[in-house]
């Protein structure tokens, strides 16, 4: 009976160490490569609309072409946060308090979220 307990304990230890999914690490590296490329119709039927996956344009049926993801534009926000977290694309004045808008870093997209955010 004592041998059975030892063998059973060793089996559990072996399975716990080898139970890590190796595909998890591969999935994380693949997602970073796909974050820099988007797909767009070469005829620009839908303006500057982009897609995450390759395929065909829903309007003209042409194959979507891979293009580099555009860099996020600078965001401007009132330093007094009169309008909360509202941001603007261009520098200017706050419509509420008339202060100059300050440049702020763009927030990360939710797809880049890597942890829990409990509030």
N, C-alpha and C positions, 0 to 999 in steps of 0.2 A: 504494500500500500504506500510505503514511503517513497519507493521508486516511481510510482505513478504520479505522486504529487510533484516530485522533482521534474519529471519529464513534462508534465502538464504546465508547470511554471516556466520551464525553458521554452516550450512551444508558444506560450502567450508572449513571452519576451521577444522571441524571434518575429512573430507576427506584428507586434507593436512597432518594432524598428523598421520592418520592411513594408509596413502599411502606408507609408507616405506615397502619395500619388505623384509620379514623375511627370505626368502630363500637365500638372498645375504650373510648374516652372516654365514649360514650353509655351503655355497659353499666355502667360504674362509677357514673354519676350515677343511673341507674335503680335500682340495688341499694340505694342509700342511702335512697331514698324508700320502698322496700318493706320496709326494716328496721323501720319504725315501725308497720306495720299487720299484724295477724294476723286470721284468720277463725275465728268460733266459731258454734256452733249457737245460735239465739235461744231454744230450749227448754232448753238446757243438759243435753241427754240424756247427754252424756259428762262432766258436771261442768265443770271449767274447762279442758278440753283445747282446744288451738288448732291451727290449720292455717296453713301458709304461703301457700296458694293458695285462691282462691274456688272454690266447688263446692257439693256437696250433702252433708248430714249422712249418714254411713253408717248410722245407726240409724233416724232418723225420715224422712229424705229431704228435709227442708226446706233451702232455700238458706242457706248459711253467711253470717253477717253480719260486716262489717268492724268490728273493734274496735281501739282503740289497744293497742299492746304494753305490758304492764305493766312498770313500772320495776323493775330488779333489786333484790331485797331486800338489806338489809345483811347482811354475812357476818361472823362472829366466829371467831377462831382463837386457839389457845394461843400466847402470845408465845414460849414455849420450843420450840414445834413438836414437842411430845412425840409427837403422832400424825401427823407429817409435814405435808402440806398440807390435812388434813381441816378443813372449815369447818362452822359451825353457824349456824342461822337466828336464834337468840336469844342474848342475852348470858347468861352464867352462869359456871360454874367448869369447868376442865379436869378430866375424869374421871381422868386419870393423875396430875397434879401438884397439883391443887386450886387452881391460880392462876386469877385472873379472865381470862376470854376477852377479847381485844382486837379492836376493830373493824378490818376490813381492806377494801380496795377489791375489788370483784368483778372477777374476771378477764374479759378480753374473750372473746367466743365465737369458736370457730374459724372461723366464717363471716366474721368481720371481719379475719382474718389477711391481711396485705398483702405479706408478704415471706417470705424463707426462714428457717427456724429449724433450723439444723443443730446437733446436739448430739453 
